[in-house]
Amino acid sequence: MVLATAAVARDRKAAANTDPDKVVCRSEQNTGSRLARTKRCMSAREWDAEKAANKQDIERIQANRYKNN
């Protein structure tokens, strides 16, 4: 039963990834508040680009962490 559920979830995720222009909305927690949330909607392509940019920023910061001392 668990394997079937995992397969269905995987198939849904794969179907969602096929259309890069599909609009996806996410609820994000606001900094400084435990309750306030903001809903952001972007295409799957834009979410992927934001994720890649964030990853690149984190890697750059981590790589330069010890160079500034």
C-alpha positions in Angstrom: 0.0 0.0 0.0 2.8 2.4 0.9 4.6 1.7 -2.4 1.4 2.4 -4.4 1.0 5.7 -2.6 4.6 6.7 -3.3 4.2 5.8 -6.9 1.1 7.9 -7.2 2.8 10.8 -5.6 5.8 10.4 -7.9 3.5 10.3 -11.0 1.7 13.5 -9.8 5.1 15.2 -9.3 6.3 14.2 -12.7 3.0 15.4 -14.3 3.4 18.8 -12.6 7.0 19.1 -13.9 6.0 18.6 -17.5 4.4 22.1 -17.9 7.0 24.8 -17.0 4.4 27.5 -17.5 1.9 26.2 -15.0 1.2 28.7 -12.3 2.1 27.4 -8.8 1.1 29.2 -5.6 2.9 28.8 -2.4 2.3 30.2 1.1 5.4 31.7 2.7 5.9 32.7 6.3 6.7 36.3 6.9 10.0 37.0 8.7 9.3 38.3 12.3 5.9 36.7 12.6 4.8 33.3 13.6 1.3 33.7 12.1 1.5 36.1 9.1 1.8 34.4 5.7 2.1 35.7 2.2 0.8 33.8 -0.9 3.2 34.0 -3.9 2.2 32.7 -7.3 4.7 32.2 -10.1 5.2 29.7 -13.0 7.1 26.5 -12.3 9.9 27.9 -14.5 10.1 31.0 -12.3 10.1 29.0 -9.1 13.0 26.9 -10.5 14.9 30.0 -11.5 14.5 31.5 -8.0 15.6 28.2 -6.4 18.7 28.1 -8.6 19.5 31.7 -7.8 19.1 31.1 -4.1 21.3 28.0 -4.2 24.0 30.0 -6.1 23.9 32.8 -3.5 24.2 30.3 -0.7 27.1 28.5 -2.4 28.9 31.9 -3.0 28.5 33.0 0.6 29.7 29.6 1.9 32.7 29.7 -0.4 33.7 33.2 0.7 33.1 32.6 4.4 36.7 32.2 5.3 38.3 34.5 2.7 37.2 37.7 4.4 39.0 37.0 7.8 
